[in-house]
Amino acid sequence: MADFPSSLVSSRNLRRILPWLVIVAAAVVLPVVLPPFRLNLLGRFLSLGIVALGIDLIWGYTGMLSLGQGIFFALGGYALGMYLQLDTLEPGQLPEFFGLYGVKSLPAFWQPFNSPVFTFFAIWVIPALVAGLLGYLVFRNRIKGVYFSILTQAALLVFFNFFNGQQKLINGTNGLKTDTAHIFGVLVGSDGMQRNLFWVTVLLVIGAWFLCRWLTTGRFGDALVAIRDDEPRLRFTGYNPTAYKTVVFAVAGGLAGISGALYTVQSGIVSPQFMAVPFSIEMVIWVAVGGRGTLIGAILGALLINFAKSLISEQLPETWLFIQGGLFLLVVTALPDGLVGWWRQGGPGRLIAMVGLPQRSLTYPALDLDPEVQAEQSQFDAQGSESQGSKGGAQ
């Protein structure tokens, strides 16, 4: 009986680390077995897992549903896209599209992107600063709930229309191509570079997960959950929810920027479509399906839904929107904690029970079904019977 608690802990730990084991195994095996096109898709979808982590951070843990993460996603993509446009040019040359609109000199806001160091920081610092500023202006006025969601979507529309109309400055609706640029002398769109970008994406996804995990533990994480569950009570205890929400919203914006940069170099283009309203709503669906408040569920949701979208759209392109809507309804009505929450709460066991097979007990998991416990119970019952018999004989 002494080994039972340790086996219980091992079972729980295995259930928690199993998704990570699957991800690591896939990251090792898939680059070997997948063709370049499918590997490129996997890299794109993994990069989307980073922006999904940011959404889980602000929605799953802090209770703020943002419908405007496409703003920060696109800002990171444009920062890297502008650098790649300039990196392959000779001194004094301009990107080709400038000539189409009669621009004779490089605009001032383009010039810092000649520096790879500036670009490295701009990819995540600019989106984080924009998110932090927007968040502070909103949170200090105690705007939350559905009003916060509507406001972030309104901001998204403002940015989308602004970027869409800047033909002379950033090529407007056409966007900036990146697949024909070079990094370290290697063509970005080549199979070898895309494989390297896949590995970079894997490492950054893991790093983003650890960052979010660190933020959601300890006092800071407790404060985020308190904001989600009962913000007025947290304020009355002396904490300032505005500061916490601003910081976490800025972090989510920075993660979205990194995600956008990785997605840009693996998709070959950055355009205002990154700020389209449906795309930002899809991000929320990834987190809801994977499991909000779980972190790993955000990554799995982004992977599963985007791969399903890709495979189904190849065969039945007109049906995906209906399937996506059905998935969201399924999560809202039957799986409120998403796939990961369903798994952690013993969902597979309940599914097995539905087809008539025996289910493991959920009361102190499987305690009453453990053979050692049953043997001890039998001995206890036997001793009880003997005790009753001896008392009867004495009387």
C-alpha positions as a printed NumPy array, in Angstrom:
array([[  0.   ,   0.   ,   0.   ],
       [  2.999,   2.287,   0.529],
       [  3.675,   2.524,  -3.201],
       [  0.125,   3.546,  -4.123],
       [  0.451,   7.338,  -3.594],
       [  3.607,   7.4  ,  -5.723],
       [  1.861,   5.502,  -8.51 ],
       [ -1.015,   7.972,  -8.232],
       [  1.368,  10.917,  -8.615],
       [  3.083,   9.222, -11.542],
       [ -0.258,   8.737, -13.272],
       [ -1.189,  12.38 , -12.807],
       [  2.211,  13.601, -13.978],
       [  2.063,  11.359, -17.026],
       [ -1.312,  12.784, -17.954],
       [  0.105,  16.303, -17.737],
       [  3.338,  15.699, -19.62 ],
       [  1.88 ,  13.432, -22.299],
       [  0.993,  16.339, -24.631],
       [  4.566,  17.631, -24.287],
       [  5.976,  14.197, -25.061],
       [  3.851,  14.105, -28.205],
       [  5.055,  17.572, -29.256],
       [  8.737,  16.774, -28.688],
       [  8.466,  13.444, -30.49 ],
       [  6.679,  15.119, -33.388],
       [  9.312,  17.869, -33.558],
       [ 12.041,  15.237, -33.868],
       [ 10.339,  12.833, -36.246],
       [  8.262,  15.027, -38.541],
       [ 11.134,  16.985, -40.162],
       [ 12.499,  13.638, -41.331],
       [  9.294,  12.143, -42.688],
       [  7.307,  15.161, -43.898],
       [  7.783,  16.687, -47.353],
       [  8.955,  20.33 , -47.379],
       [  5.439,  21.688, -48.015],
       [  3.902,  19.902, -45.011],
       [  6.854,  20.778, -42.8  ],
       [  6.422,  24.42 , -43.765],
       [  2.749,  24.219, -42.777],
       [  3.694,  22.664, -39.436],
       [  6.165,  25.482, -38.799],
       [  3.52 ,  28.099, -39.562],
       [  0.98 ,  26.486, -37.268],
       [  3.528,  26.147, -34.461],
       [  4.277,  29.851, -34.771],
       [  0.565,  30.525, -34.366],
       [  0.772,  28.626, -31.089],
       [  2.784,  31.538, -29.652],
       [  0.044,  34.1  , -30.234],
       [ -2.424,  31.546, -28.842],
       [ -0.33 ,  31.334, -25.661],
       [ -0.642,  35.096, -25.261],
       [ -4.41 ,  34.901, -25.663],
       [ -4.591,  32.125, -23.078],
       [ -2.535,  34.299, -20.739],
       [ -4.938,  37.252, -20.942],
       [ -8.185,  35.33 , -21.423],
       [ -7.754,  31.97 , -19.71 ],
       [ -5.92 ,  33.321, -16.659],
       [ -6.895,  37.003, -16.462],
       [-10.395,  36.871, -17.94 ],
       [ -9.85 ,  39.5  , -20.659],
       [-11.164,  38.379, -24.044],
       [ -9.231,  40.322, -26.676],
       [-10.474,  40.223, -30.268],
       [ -7.652,  42.405, -31.552],
       [ -4.474,  40.339, -31.222],
       [ -4.081,  40.56 , -34.99 ],
       [ -2.772,  44.124, -34.469],
       [  0.311,  42.974, -32.6  ],
       [  0.71 ,  39.868, -34.753],
       [  0.899,  42.044, -37.868],
       [  3.235,  44.599, -36.291],
       [  5.798,  41.881, -35.614],
       [  5.411,  40.587, -39.15 ],
       [  5.842,  44.034, -40.694],
       [  8.947,  44.729, -38.584],
       [ 10.713,  41.649, -39.946],
       [  9.281,  42.121, -43.443],
       [ 10.668,  45.664, -43.663],
       [ 14.112,  44.486, -42.59 ],
       [ 14.134,  41.715, -45.204],
       [ 13.05 ,  44.174, -47.888],
       [ 16.092,  46.34 , -47.131],
       [ 18.661,  43.678, -46.313],
       [ 19.162,  42.451, -49.88 ],
       [ 19.411,  45.923, -51.471],
       [ 22.549,  47.772, -52.458],
       [ 23.264,  51.111, -50.711],
       [ 20.969,  53.775, -52.091],
       [ 18.48 ,  51.32 , -53.581],
       [ 14.816,  51.285, -52.64 ],
       [ 12.347,  48.394, -52.454],
       [ 10.779,  47.841, -55.866],
       [  7.251,  48.879, -54.945],
       [  8.39 ,  52.403, -54.004],
       [  9.129,  53.066, -57.663],
       [  5.554,  52.189, -58.611],
       [  4.231,  55.046, -56.496],
       [  6.911,  57.642, -57.25 ],
       [  8.677,  57.495, -53.87 ],
       [ 12.261,  58.757, -54.385],
       [ 13.772,  58.363, -50.913],
       [ 13.433,  55.899, -48.078],
       [ 10.832,  57.103, -45.535],
       [ 12.268,  57.967, -42.136],
       [ 10.458,  55.202, -40.251],
       [ 11.988,  52.605, -42.606],
       [ 15.593,  53.605, -41.95 ],
       [ 16.046,  51.981, -38.5  ],
       [ 15.107,  48.629, -40.064],
       [ 18.432,  48.57 , -41.872],
       [ 19.806,  47.354, -38.525],
       [ 19.293,  43.679, -37.612],
       [ 19.723,  44.537, -33.91 ],
       [ 16.969,  47.152, -34.047],
       [ 14.738,  44.738, -35.942],
       [ 15.335,  41.972, -33.396],
       [ 13.98 ,  44.196, -30.632],
       [ 11.319,  45.877, -32.79 ],
       [  9.667,  42.523, -33.523],
       [  8.492,  42.169, -29.933],
       [  9.097,  45.534, -28.265],
       [  6.929,  47.586, -30.653],
       [  3.885,  45.268, -30.333],
       [  4.404,  45.116, -26.549],
       [  4.575,  48.912, -26.274],
       [  1.473,  49.399, -28.428],
       [ -0.387,  46.769, -26.406],
       [  0.787,  48.262, -23.117],
       [ -0.289,  51.774, -24.118],
       [ -3.664,  50.607, -25.4  ],
       [ -4.153,  48.447, -22.329],
       [ -3.283,  51.205, -19.888],
       [ -5.729,  53.637, -21.503],
       [ -8.461,  51.016, -21.334],
       [ -7.783,  49.477, -17.943],
       [ -7.356,  52.702, -16.018],
       [-10.95 ,  53.525, -16.994],
       [-12.002,  50.095, -15.697],
       [-13.322,  48.939, -19.048],
       [-13.736,  45.171, -19.016],
       [-15.918,  42.316, -20.149],
       [-17.759,  42.619, -23.437],
       [-16.876,  46.309, -23.685],
       [-13.183,  45.44 , -23.657],
       [-13.731,  42.847, -26.405],
       [-15.644,  45.334, -28.559],
       [-12.991,  48.005, -28.037],
       [-10.134,  45.701, -29.068],
       [-12.02 ,  44.702, -32.195],
       [-12.667,  48.373, -32.998],
       [ -8.927,  49.072, -32.615],
       [ -8.254,  46.153, -34.937],
       [-10.479,  47.679, -37.617],
       [ -8.709,  51.035, -37.265],
       [ -5.274,  49.458, -37.763],
       [ -6.526,  47.286, -40.626],
       [ -7.947,  50.225, -42.549],
       [ -4.859,  52.349, -41.889],
       [ -2.37 ,  49.715, -43.098],
       [ -4.622,  48.796, -45.998],
       [ -4.525,  52.351, -47.324],
       [ -0.764,  52.945, -47.1  ],
       [  0.159,  51.976, -50.665],
       [  3.121,  54.34 , -50.915],
       [  4.646,  53.527, -47.539],
       [  4.134,  49.786, -46.985],
       [  2.604,  48.584, -50.272],
       [ -0.935,  48.619, -48.843],
       [ -3.098,  45.653, -49.719],
       [ -0.261,  43.89 , -51.552],
       [  1.878,  43.578, -48.451],
       [  5.595,  42.833, -48.271],
       [  6.986,  39.602, -49.731],
       [  9.644,  37.77 , -47.751],
       [ 10.183,  34.463, -49.564],
       [ 12.491,  36.063, -52.165],
       [ 14.656,  37.78 , -49.534],
       [ 17.829,  36.339, -48.02 ],
       [ 18.915,  35.659, -44.435],
       [ 22.641,  35.056, -43.921],
       [ 22.949,  34.703, -47.671],
       [ 20.322,  31.938, -47.9  ],
       [ 17.007,  32.349, -49.694],
       [ 14.202,  32.563, -47.142],
       [ 11.872,  30.441, -49.263],
       [ 14.382,  27.601, -49.767],
       [ 13.732,  24.186, -48.23 ],
       [ 16.88 ,  24.336, -46.1  ],
       [ 16.035,  27.728, -44.599],
       [ 12.446,  26.702, -43.934],
       [ 13.697,  23.638, -42.061],
       [ 15.94 ,  25.862, -39.939],
       [ 13.025,  28.228, -39.301],
       [ 10.995,  25.243, -38.155],
       [ 13.569,  24.424, -35.488],
       [ 13.734,  28.077, -34.413],
       [  9.951,  28.07 , -34.107],
       [  9.985,  24.927, -31.941],
       [ 12.516,  26.498, -29.561],
       [ 10.6  ,  29.777, -29.344],
       [  7.297,  27.989, -28.692],
       [  8.898,  26.132, -25.79 ],
       [ 10.449,  29.362, -24.513],
       [  7.1  ,  31.174, -24.757],
       [  5.416,  28.368, -22.822],
       [  7.985,  28.59 , -20.026],
       [  7.532,  32.37 , -19.873],
       [  3.763,  32.03 , -19.578],
       [  4.134,  29.23 , -17.061],
       [  6.43 ,  31.409, -14.948],
       [  3.987,  34.327, -15.101],
       [  1.024,  32.195, -14.073],
       [  2.677,  30.744, -10.968],
       [  3.455,  32.446,  -7.687],
       [  1.912,  35.7  ,  -6.512],
       [  1.697,  37.22 ,  -9.969],
       [ -0.264,  34.251, -11.261],
       [ -2.522,  34.317,  -8.211],
       [ -3.235,  37.986,  -8.872],
       [ -4.163,  37.228, -12.49 ],
       [ -6.621,  34.532, -11.413],
       [ -8.034,  36.875,  -8.762],
       [ -8.627,  39.51 , -11.444],
       [-10.464,  36.939, -13.506],
       [-12.603,  35.636, -10.657],
       [-13.279,  38.728,  -8.537],
       [-11.486,  41.932,  -9.559],
       [-13.308,  44.284,  -7.109],
       [-12.308,  42.108,  -4.171],
       [ -8.665,  42.168,  -5.294],
       [ -8.801,  45.951,  -5.549],
       [-10.259,  46.254,  -2.052],
       [ -7.372,  44.204,  -0.635],
       [ -4.943,  46.904,  -1.791],
       [ -3.756,  45.581,  -5.16 ],
       [ -3.848,  47.611,  -8.366],
       [ -5.449,  45.456, -11.094],
       [ -4.619,  48.066, -13.749],
       [ -0.884,  47.458, -13.405],
       [ -1.252,  43.666, -13.583],
       [ -3.575,  43.78 , -16.577],
       [ -1.379,  46.271, -18.431],
       [  1.729,  44.151, -17.92 ],
       [  0.091,  40.9  , -18.974],
       [ -1.545,  42.54 , -21.989],
       [  1.843,  43.933, -23.047],
       [  3.417,  40.485, -22.685],
       [  0.65 ,  38.979, -24.832],
       [  1.29 ,  41.703, -27.422],
       [  5.022,  40.912, -27.477],
       [  4.286,  37.198, -27.929],
       [  1.931,  38.038, -30.786],
       [  4.693,  40.069, -32.448],
       [  7.145,  37.168, -32.268],
       [  4.46 ,  34.863, -33.644],
       [  3.752,  37.247, -36.507],
       [  7.432,  37.502, -37.445],
       [  7.845,  33.711, -37.52 ],
       [  4.647,  33.282, -39.509],
       [  5.735,  35.954, -41.999],
       [  9.011,  34.263, -42.974],
       [  7.305,  30.865, -43.238],
       [  4.268,  32.036, -45.209],
       [  6.32 ,  34.283, -47.528],
       [  4.371,  37.51 , -47.062],
       [  3.   ,  39.966, -44.521],
       [ -0.09 ,  41.963, -45.387],
       [ -2.988,  43.813, -43.71 ],
       [ -4.931,  40.554, -43.868],
       [ -3.082,  39.603, -40.694],
       [ -5.32 ,  42.244, -39.086],
       [ -8.553,  40.934, -40.583],
       [-11.311,  40.451, -38.001],
       [-11.991,  36.747, -38.783],
       [ -8.324,  35.881, -38.216],
       [ -8.315,  37.374, -34.705],
       [-11.554,  35.566, -33.885],
       [ -9.998,  32.297, -35.082],
       [ -7.184,  32.812, -32.579],
       [ -9.735,  32.815, -29.767],
       [-11.311,  29.626, -31.124],
       [ -7.918,  27.862, -31.05 ],
       [ -7.597,  28.587, -27.34 ],
       [-11.205,  27.649, -26.576],
       [-10.936,  24.301, -28.359],
       [ -7.519,  23.466, -26.916],
       [ -8.473,  24.482, -23.389],
       [ -8.307,  27.956, -21.89 ],
       [ -6.251,  28.309, -18.75 ],
       [ -4.043,  25.322, -19.638],
       [ -1.308,  26.924, -21.825],
       [ -0.471,  23.646, -23.561],
       [ -4.053,  23.563, -24.81 ],
       [ -3.503,  26.838, -26.668],
       [ -0.618,  25.318, -28.632],
       [ -2.482,  22.086, -29.369],
       [ -5.601,  24.005, -30.38 ],
       [ -3.651,  26.128, -32.859],
       [ -2.013,  23.038, -34.345],
       [ -5.084,  20.824, -34.55 ],
       [ -7.509,  23.396, -35.913],
       [ -5.136,  24.804, -38.506],
       [ -4.119,  21.362, -39.73 ],
       [ -7.786,  20.386, -39.923],
       [ -8.497,  23.603, -41.812],
       [ -5.68 ,  22.889, -44.253],
       [ -6.633,  19.267, -44.905],
       [-10.37 ,  19.862, -45.152],
       [-10.003,  22.975, -47.297],
       [ -7.913,  21.006, -49.78 ],
       [-10.798,  18.601, -50.33 ],
       [-13.956,  20.536, -49.411],
       [-13.039,  24.225, -49.283],
       [-16.601,  25.457, -48.76 ],
       [-17.293,  23.357, -45.668],
       [-14.606,  24.581, -43.298],
       [-16.519,  27.582, -41.934],
       [-19.42 ,  25.306, -40.963],
       [-17.047,  22.856, -39.274],
       [-15.288,  25.659, -37.412],
       [-18.603,  27.009, -36.166],
       [-19.628,  23.529, -35.081],
       [-16.363,  23.097, -33.158],
       [-16.957,  26.327, -31.276],
       [-20.527,  25.295, -30.419],
       [-19.261,  21.902, -29.234],
       [-16.757,  23.531, -26.915],
       [-19.279,  26.011, -25.521],
       [-21.954,  23.398, -24.876],
       [-20.108,  20.165, -24.118],
       [-16.397,  20.89 , -23.547],
       [-16.166,  24.221, -21.689],
       [-12.615,  23.402, -20.573],
       [-11.477,  22.382, -24.062],
       [ -9.731,  19.205, -25.096],
       [ -6.931,  19.415, -22.535],
       [ -9.379,  20.141, -19.712],
       [-11.508,  17.204, -20.839],
       [ -8.438,  14.959, -20.822],
       [ -7.275,  16.072, -17.372],
       [-10.746,  15.587, -15.892],
       [-10.91 ,  11.953, -16.912],
       [-12.711,  12.448, -20.211],
       [-11.233,   9.326, -21.851],
       [-12.517,   7.198, -18.963],
       [-16.022,   8.616, -19.297],
       [-15.882,   7.985, -23.024],
       [-14.911,   4.365, -22.397],
       [-17.79 ,   4.011, -19.936],
       [-20.219,   5.255, -22.582],
       [-19.506,   2.174, -24.712],
       [-20.088,  -0.193, -21.792],
       [-16.519,  -0.884, -20.652],
       [-15.584,  -0.613, -16.948],
       [-14.466,   2.845, -15.857],
       [-11.791,   3.611, -13.316],
       [-13.098,   5.317, -10.215],
       [-12.694,   9.085,  -9.995],
       [-12.808,   9.145,  -6.164],
       [ -9.206,   9.535,  -5.079],
       [ -8.399,   8.103,  -8.529],
       [ -8.966,   4.353,  -8.607],
       [ -8.466,   3.969,  -4.85 ],
       [-11.406,   1.613,  -4.401],
       [-10.384,  -0.435,  -7.443],
       [ -6.732,  -0.87 ,  -6.45 ],
       [ -5.975,  -4.597,  -5.835],
       [ -3.985,  -3.846,  -2.674],
       [ -6.839,  -1.792,  -1.247],
       [ -9.32 ,  -4.546,  -2.083],
       [ -7.065,  -7.149,  -0.386],
       [ -6.808,  -5.028,   2.75 ],
       [-10.564,  -4.483,   2.706],
       [-11.121,  -8.257,   2.512],
       [ -8.783,  -8.83 ,   5.473],
       [-10.564,  -6.112,   7.433],
       [-13.952,  -7.668,   6.668],
       [-12.667, -11.117,   7.697],
       [-11.286,  -9.764,  10.965],
       [-14.584,  -8.026,  11.602],
       [-16.473, -11.287,  11.069],
       [-14.153, -13.159,  13.452],
       [-14.571, -10.438,  16.052],
       [-18.337, -10.602,  15.818],
       [-18.213, -14.42 ,  16.102],
       [-16.054, -14.347,  19.227],
       [-18.362, -11.805,  20.871],
       [-21.361, -14.022,  20.111],
       [-19.628, -17.042,  21.648],
       [-18.752, -15.119,  24.804],
       [-22.347, -14.067,  25.281]])
